[in-house]
């Protein structure tokens, strides 16, 4: 059984600590500034890992090392870890989506083989995160043997690994932010619009969630090209023009810009699906004929 040390026990690190045991690994040590919270977490892990701060870590005696700190701290953490004596260490991983395995260069120079392993899911707390690894996709990249080990680890977690080129890691993460973080921002825009219609916040949330869930289900079954519905899918220029007029009346420039920019993307999808070219052109002109039009 391979042994694991986790440095940084937040949402992702905590989720890994809870789930790695079931994947055939033994978590032997949790390293964190929040020692009390980590001790509570350790009581839920069968191996009952020891807990320490980074300053109190005198040796690394595990096969695998996970650095699950904030992105901005990964390189400095790797520098500090590289100074600590190793007993049996082989593979070092970090879980950043935006940063590549090169952040772990100090550890590679100390003898570790490094890779990044990023779960392509939203993790709000360790418990839900651990449960959501099953069936999730993970992006892996780095040194060849470390990637092979990361791939095995992901599969043992019940995940689905795929490789990303090291120099494309930031673009990969930007795509993930658009699909996840920007979706949250998009819902905020929709809430602003519905608030102008007189709906209360709780009602807005209850009304939007089933709509979003049905859209996600359609995306899962058909992909973007076939999941698009509504006036842009139908090339319904008259409805789009009504939307633009009402949005202009509420005077929220963020709403206006978002609707117009995403509307242009939606017209491209609709056009590719064979919508009437003349009506697509009318919609595009309506979107662009305004002082607030997006500069594409």
C-alpha positions as a Markdown table, in Angstrom:
| # | Residue | x | y | z |
|---|---|---|---|---|
| 1 | Unk | 0.0 | 0.0 | 0.0 |
| 2 | Unk | 1.4 | 3.4 | -1.0 |
| 3 | Unk | 1.6 | 6.0 | 1.6 |
| 4 | Unk | 0.6 | 9.7 | 1.3 |
| 5 | Unk | 1.5 | 13.0 | 2.9 |
| 6 | Unk | -0.9 | 15.9 | 2.1 |
| 7 | Unk | 0.4 | 19.5 | 2.5 |
| 8 | Unk | -2.5 | 22.0 | 2.7 |
| 9 | Unk | -5.7 | 20.6 | 4.1 |
| 10 | Unk | -8.4 | 22.8 | 2.7 |
| 11 | Unk | -11.3 | 21.7 | 0.5 |
| 12 | Unk | -9.4 | 19.7 | -2.1 |
| 13 | Unk | -6.7 | 18.4 | 0.3 |
| 14 | Unk | -9.4 | 17.4 | 2.8 |
| 15 | Unk | -11.4 | 15.6 | 0.1 |
| 16 | Unk | -8.3 | 13.7 | -0.9 |
| 17 | Unk | -7.6 | 12.8 | 2.7 |
| 18 | Unk | -11.0 | 11.3 | 3.1 |
| 19 | Unk | -11.1 | 9.5 | -0.2 |
| 20 | Unk | -7.6 | 8.1 | -0.8 |
| 21 | Unk | -8.0 | 5.3 | 1.8 |
| 22 | Unk | -10.8 | 3.8 | -0.3 |
| 23 | Unk | -8.5 | 4.0 | -3.3 |
| 24 | Unk | -5.9 | 1.8 | -1.7 |
| 25 | Unk | -3.6 | 4.5 | -0.3 |
| 26 | Unk | -2.6 | 5.1 | 3.3 |
| 27 | Unk | -2.7 | 8.8 | 4.4 |
| 28 | Unk | 0.1 | 9.0 | 7.0 |
| 29 | Unk | 0.4 | 12.8 | 7.5 |
| 30 | Unk | -1.5 | 16.0 | 7.2 |
| 31 | Unk | 0.5 | 19.2 | 7.1 |
| 32 | Unk | -1.4 | 22.5 | 7.6 |
| 33 | Unk | -1.5 | 25.8 | 9.5 |
| 34 | Unk | -5.0 | 24.9 | 10.8 |
| 35 | Unk | -3.8 | 22.1 | 13.0 |
| 36 | Unk | -7.0 | 21.8 | 15.0 |
| 37 | Unk | -9.3 | 21.4 | 12.0 |
| 38 | Unk | -6.9 | 18.8 | 10.5 |
| 39 | Unk | -6.9 | 16.8 | 13.8 |
| 40 | Unk | -10.7 | 16.7 | 13.6 |
| 41 | Unk | -10.5 | 15.5 | 10.0 |
| 42 | Unk | -7.8 | 12.9 | 10.9 |
| 43 | Unk | -10.3 | 11.1 | 13.3 |
| 44 | Unk | -12.4 | 10.3 | 10.2 |
| 45 | Unk | -9.5 | 8.7 | 8.3 |
| 46 | Unk | -8.9 | 5.0 | 9.2 |
| 47 | Unk | -5.1 | 5.4 | 9.2 |
| 48 | Unk | -5.4 | 8.2 | 11.8 |
| 49 | Unk | -2.7 | 10.4 | 10.1 |
| 50 | Unk | -0.4 | 12.5 | 12.2 |
| 51 | Unk | -0.9 | 16.3 | 12.0 |
| 52 | Unk | 1.8 | 19.0 | 11.9 |
| 53 | Unk | 2.6 | 22.4 | 10.5 |
| 54 | Unk | 5.1 | 22.7 | 7.7 |
| 55 | Unk | 7.7 | 24.1 | 10.1 |
| 56 | Unk | 7.2 | 21.1 | 12.3 |
| 57 | Unk | 7.7 | 18.6 | 9.5 |
| 58 | Unk | 11.1 | 17.0 | 10.1 |
| 59 | Unk | 11.0 | 14.3 | 7.4 |
| 60 | Unk | 8.9 | 13.1 | 4.5 |
| 61 | Unk | 8.5 | 9.3 | 4.9 |
| 62 | Unk | 5.7 | 8.7 | 2.4 |
| 63 | Unk | 5.7 | 7.5 | -1.2 |
| 64 | Unk | 3.4 | 10.2 | -2.5 |
| 65 | Unk | 3.3 | 13.9 | -1.7 |
| 66 | Unk | 0.3 | 16.1 | -2.4 |
| 67 | Unk | 0.7 | 19.9 | -2.3 |
| 68 | Unk | -2.9 | 21.2 | -2.1 |
| 69 | Unk | -2.2 | 24.7 | -1.0 |
| 70 | Unk | -3.5 | 27.9 | -2.7 |
| 71 | Unk | -1.9 | 28.3 | -6.1 |
| 72 | Unk | 0.1 | 31.3 | -5.0 |
| 73 | Unk | 1.8 | 29.2 | -2.3 |
| 74 | Unk | 2.7 | 26.1 | -4.3 |
| 75 | Unk | 6.1 | 27.2 | -5.4 |
| 76 | Unk | 7.3 | 28.5 | -2.0 |
| 77 | Unk | 5.8 | 25.4 | -0.4 |
| 78 | Unk | 7.8 | 23.2 | -2.8 |
| 79 | Unk | 10.9 | 25.1 | -2.0 |
| 80 | Unk | 10.4 | 24.5 | 1.7 |
| 81 | Unk | 9.6 | 20.8 | 1.2 |
| 82 | Unk | 12.7 | 20.3 | -0.9 |
| 83 | Unk | 14.8 | 21.1 | 2.1 |
| 84 | Unk | 13.3 | 18.4 | 4.2 |
| 85 | Unk | 14.9 | 14.9 | 4.3 |
| 86 | Unk | 13.1 | 12.3 | 2.2 |
| 87 | Unk | 12.7 | 8.6 | 3.2 |
| 88 | Unk | 11.2 | 6.7 | 0.3 |
| 89 | Unk | 9.6 | 9.6 | -1.5 |
| 90 | Unk | 8.8 | 9.0 | -5.2 |
| 91 | Unk | 5.9 | 11.1 | -6.6 |
| 92 | Unk | 4.9 | 14.7 | -5.9 |
| 93 | Unk | 1.6 | 16.2 | -7.1 |
| 94 | Unk | -0.2 | 19.5 | -6.9 |
| 95 | Unk | -3.9 | 20.0 | -7.6 |
| 96 | Unk | -3.9 | 23.5 | -9.2 |
| 97 | Unk | -6.0 | 23.9 | -12.3 |
| 98 | Unk | -4.1 | 26.9 | -13.7 |
| 99 | Unk | -0.5 | 26.0 | -12.9 |
| 100 | Unk | 1.6 | 23.3 | -14.4 |
| 101 | Unk | 3.8 | 20.7 | -12.8 |
| 102 | Unk | 6.8 | 23.1 | -13.2 |
| 103 | Unk | 5.7 | 24.7 | -10.0 |
| 104 | Unk | 7.1 | 21.6 | -8.3 |
| 105 | Unk | 10.6 | 22.0 | -9.9 |
| 106 | Unk | 12.3 | 22.4 | -6.5 |
| 107 | Unk | 10.9 | 19.0 | -5.5 |
| 108 | Unk | 12.0 | 17.4 | -8.8 |
| 109 | Unk | 15.5 | 18.8 | -8.2 |
| 110 | Unk | 15.3 | 17.1 | -4.7 |
| 111 | Unk | 14.5 | 13.7 | -6.4 |
| 112 | Unk | 10.8 | 13.6 | -6.7 |
| 113 | Unk | 8.9 | 12.9 | -9.9 |
| 114 | Unk | 6.2 | 15.6 | -10.3 |
| 115 | Unk | 2.9 | 16.0 | -12.0 |
| 116 | Unk | -0.3 | 18.1 | -11.6 |
| 117 | Unk | -3.6 | 16.4 | -10.9 |
| 118 | Unk | -6.7 | 18.6 | -11.2 |
| 119 | Unk | -10.2 | 17.4 | -10.5 |
| 120 | Unk | -12.6 | 19.1 | -13.0 |
| 121 | Unk | -15.4 | 19.6 | -10.5 |
| 122 | Unk | -16.5 | 22.3 | -8.1 |
| 123 | Unk | -15.5 | 21.4 | -4.5 |
| 124 | Unk | -17.2 | 23.4 | -1.8 |
| 125 | Unk | -16.2 | 21.2 | 1.2 |
| 126 | Unk | -14.1 | 18.1 | 1.8 |
| 127 | Unk | -17.1 | 15.7 | 2.3 |
| 128 | Unk | -18.9 | 16.6 | -0.9 |
| 129 | Unk | -15.6 | 16.8 | -2.8 |
| 130 | Unk | -14.7 | 13.2 | -1.7 |
| 131 | Unk | -18.1 | 11.9 | -2.8 |
| 132 | Unk | -17.9 | 13.7 | -6.2 |
| 133 | Unk | -14.5 | 12.3 | -7.3 |
| 134 | Unk | -16.4 | 9.2 | -8.5 |
| 135 | Unk | -17.1 | 9.7 | -12.2 |
| 136 | Unk | -15.3 | 13.1 | -12.3 |
| 137 | Unk | -12.7 | 14.0 | -15.0 |
| 138 | Unk | -9.2 | 14.8 | -13.9 |
| 139 | Unk | -6.6 | 16.7 | -15.9 |
| 140 | Unk | -3.0 | 15.3 | -15.5 |
| 141 | Unk | 0.3 | 16.5 | -16.8 |
| 142 | Unk | 4.0 | 16.4 | -15.9 |
| 143 | Unk | 6.9 | 13.9 | -15.9 |
| 144 | Unk | 6.1 | 10.7 | -17.7 |
| 145 | Unk | 6.2 | 8.2 | -14.8 |
| 146 | Unk | 4.4 | 10.7 | -12.5 |
| 147 | Unk | 1.6 | 11.1 | -15.0 |
| 148 | Unk | 1.3 | 7.3 | -15.2 |
| 149 | Unk | 1.1 | 7.2 | -11.4 |
| 150 | Unk | -1.4 | 10.0 | -11.3 |
| 151 | Unk | -3.5 | 8.2 | -14.0 |
| 152 | Unk | -3.6 | 5.1 | -11.8 |
| 153 | Unk | -4.5 | 7.1 | -8.7 |
| 154 | Unk | -7.3 | 8.9 | -10.5 |
| 155 | Unk | -8.8 | 5.6 | -11.7 |
| 156 | Unk | -8.6 | 4.2 | -8.2 |
| 157 | Unk | -10.6 | 7.2 | -7.0 |
| 158 | Unk | -13.2 | 6.3 | -9.5 |
| 159 | Unk | -12.3 | 9.3 | -11.7 |
| 160 | Unk | -11.6 | 9.6 | -15.5 |
| 161 | Unk | -8.1 | 10.9 | -16.3 |
| 162 | Unk | -7.1 | 12.9 | -19.4 |
| 163 | Unk | -3.8 | 14.5 | -20.3 |
| 164 | Unk | -3.2 | 18.2 | -20.9 |
| 165 | Unk | 0.0 | 19.7 | -22.5 |
| 166 | Unk | 2.0 | 21.5 | -19.9 |
| 167 | Unk | 2.1 | 24.8 | -21.9 |
| 168 | Unk | -1.7 | 24.7 | -22.3 |
| 169 | Unk | -2.6 | 24.3 | -18.6 |
| 170 | Unk | -3.7 | 27.9 | -18.1 |
| 171 | Unk | -6.0 | 27.8 | -21.1 |
| 172 | Unk | -7.4 | 24.5 | -19.9 |
| 173 | Unk | -8.2 | 26.2 | -16.5 |
| 174 | Unk | -9.7 | 29.3 | -18.2 |
| 175 | Unk | -12.1 | 27.0 | -20.0 |
| 176 | Unk | -13.1 | 25.4 | -16.7 |
| 177 | Unk | -13.7 | 28.8 | -15.2 |
| 178 | Unk | -16.0 | 29.8 | -18.1 |
| 179 | Unk | -18.0 | 26.6 | -17.6 |
| 180 | Unk | -18.1 | 26.8 | -13.8 |
| 181 | Unk | -17.3 | 30.2 | -12.2 |
| 182 | Unk | -18.7 | 32.2 | -15.1 |
| 183 | Unk | -21.9 | 30.1 | -15.0 |
| 184 | Unk | -22.3 | 31.4 | -11.4 |
| 185 | Unk | -21.8 | 35.0 | -12.7 |
| 186 | Unk | -24.2 | 34.4 | -15.5 |
| 187 | Unk | -26.9 | 33.3 | -13.0 |
| 188 | Unk | -26.2 | 36.5 | -11.1 |
| 189 | Unk | -27.0 | 38.5 | -14.2 |
| 190 | Unk | -30.2 | 36.5 | -14.7 |
| 191 | Unk | -31.1 | 37.2 | -11.1 |
| 192 | Unk | -30.6 | 40.9 | -11.6 |
| 193 | Unk | -33.0 | 40.8 | -14.6 |
| 194 | Unk | -35.7 | 38.9 | -12.7 |
| 195 | Unk | -35.4 | 41.3 | -9.7 |
| 196 | Unk | -36.5 | 44.0 | -12.1 |
| 197 | Unk | -39.6 | 41.8 | -12.8 |
| 198 | Unk | -40.5 | 42.0 | -9.2 |
| 199 | Unk | -39.4 | 38.6 | -8.0 |
| 200 | Unk | -37.9 | 38.0 | -4.6 |
| 201 | Unk | -34.4 | 36.4 | -4.4 |
| 202 | Unk | -35.6 | 33.1 | -3.0 |
| 203 | Unk | -38.2 | 32.7 | -5.7 |
| 204 | Unk | -35.7 | 33.6 | -8.3 |
| 205 | Unk | -33.4 | 30.8 | -7.1 |
| 206 | Unk | -36.1 | 28.2 | -7.0 |
| 207 | Unk | -37.3 | 29.2 | -10.5 |
| 208 | Unk | -33.8 | 29.2 | -12.1 |
| 209 | Unk | -32.4 | 26.0 | -10.7 |
| 210 | Unk | -34.7 | 23.6 | -12.6 |
| 211 | Unk | -34.1 | 25.5 | -15.8 |
| 212 | Unk | -30.4 | 25.3 | -15.3 |
| 213 | Unk | -30.6 | 21.6 | -14.5 |
| 214 | Unk | -32.6 | 20.8 | -17.6 |
| 215 | Unk | -30.1 | 22.7 | -19.7 |
| 216 | Unk | -27.2 | 20.8 | -18.2 |
| 217 | Unk | -29.1 | 17.5 | -18.9 |
| 218 | Unk | -29.5 | 18.6 | -22.5 |
| 219 | Unk | -25.9 | 19.4 | -22.8 |
| 220 | Unk | -24.9 | 16.1 | -21.4 |
| 221 | Unk | -27.1 | 14.3 | -23.9 |
| 222 | Unk | -26.6 | 16.4 | -27.0 |
| 223 | Unk | -23.7 | 18.8 | -26.6 |
| 224 | Unk | -24.0 | 22.6 | -27.3 |
| 225 | Unk | -25.0 | 22.4 | -30.9 |
| 226 | Unk | -28.2 | 20.6 | -30.1 |
| 227 | Unk | -28.8 | 21.9 | -26.6 |
| 228 | Unk | -29.4 | 25.5 | -27.6 |
| 229 | Unk | -33.1 | 26.5 | -27.3 |
| 230 | Unk | -35.0 | 29.7 | -27.3 |
| 231 | Unk | -35.1 | 32.6 | -29.7 |
| 232 | Unk | -31.5 | 32.4 | -30.9 |
| 233 | Unk | -32.0 | 28.7 | -31.8 |
| 234 | Unk | -35.2 | 29.7 | -33.7 |
| 235 | Unk | -33.6 | 32.8 | -35.2 |
| 236 | Unk | -36.5 | 34.7 | -33.7 |
| 237 | Unk | -35.2 | 38.2 | -34.5 |
| 238 | Unk | -38.4 | 40.0 | -33.2 |
| 239 | Unk | -38.1 | 38.4 | -29.7 |
| 240 | Unk | -34.4 | 39.2 | -29.5 |
| 241 | Unk | -35.2 | 42.9 | -30.4 |
| 242 | Unk | -37.8 | 43.0 | -27.6 |
| 243 | Unk | -35.2 | 41.7 | -25.2 |
| 244 | Unk | -32.7 | 44.3 | -26.2 |
| 245 | Unk | -35.2 | 47.1 | -25.8 |
| 246 | Unk | -36.3 | 46.0 | -22.3 |
| 247 | Unk | -32.6 | 45.4 | -21.2 |
| 248 | Unk | -31.8 | 48.9 | -22.4 |
| 249 | Unk | -34.7 | 50.3 | -20.3 |
| 250 | Unk | -33.3 | 48.9 | -17.0 |
| 251 | Unk | -30.0 | 50.6 | -17.6 |
| 252 | Unk | -27.7 | 47.8 | -16.4 |
| 253 | Unk | -24.7 | 47.9 | -18.7 |
| 254 | Unk | -23.4 | 44.5 | -17.4 |
| 255 | Unk | -26.6 | 42.8 | -18.3 |
| 256 | Unk | -26.6 | 44.5 | -21.7 |
| 257 | Unk | -23.0 | 43.5 | -22.5 |
| 258 | Unk | -23.5 | 39.9 | -21.4 |
| 259 | Unk | -26.7 | 39.4 | -23.3 |
| 260 | Unk | -25.2 | 40.9 | -26.5 |
| 261 | Unk | -21.9 | 39.0 | -26.4 |
| 262 | Unk | -23.4 | 35.6 | -25.6 |
| 263 | Unk | -26.1 | 36.4 | -28.2 |
| 264 | Unk | -23.4 | 36.6 | -30.8 |
| 265 | Unk | -22.1 | 33.2 | -29.9 |
| 266 | Unk | -25.6 | 31.8 | -29.9 |
| 267 | Unk | -26.2 | 33.1 | -33.4 |
| 268 | Unk | -23.0 | 31.3 | -34.5 |
| 269 | Unk | -24.4 | 28.0 | -33.1 |
| 270 | Unk | -27.8 | 28.6 | -34.7 |
| 271 | Unk | -26.2 | 29.5 | -38.0 |
| 272 | Unk | -24.2 | 26.3 | -37.9 |
| 273 | Unk | -27.4 | 24.4 | -37.2 |
| 274 | Unk | -28.9 | 25.7 | -40.5 |
| 275 | Unk | -31.0 | 28.7 | -39.3 |
| 276 | Unk | -32.2 | 31.1 | -41.9 |
| 277 | Unk | -29.2 | 33.3 | -42.9 |
| 278 | Unk | -31.3 | 36.4 | -43.3 |
| 279 | Unk | -32.8 | 36.2 | -39.9 |
| 280 | Unk | -29.4 | 35.4 | -38.3 |
| 281 | Unk | -28.1 | 38.6 | -40.0 |
| 282 | Unk | -30.9 | 40.6 | -38.6 |
| 283 | Unk | -30.2 | 39.4 | -35.1 |
| 284 | Unk | -26.5 | 40.1 | -35.4 |
| 285 | Unk | -27.2 | 43.6 | -36.7 |
| 286 | Unk | -29.6 | 44.3 | -33.8 |
| 287 | Unk | -26.9 | 43.2 | -31.3 |
| 288 | Unk | -24.2 | 45.3 | -32.9 |
| 289 | Unk | -26.2 | 48.4 | -33.6 |
| 290 | Unk | -25.7 | 50.0 | -30.2 |
| 291 | Unk | -23.2 | 52.2 | -28.5 |
| 292 | Unk | -22.7 | 49.4 | -25.9 |
| 293 | Unk | -22.0 | 46.7 | -28.4 |
| 294 | Unk | -19.2 | 44.2 | -27.6 |
| 295 | Unk | -15.9 | 44.9 | -29.3 |
| 296 | Unk | -15.2 | 41.6 | -30.9 |
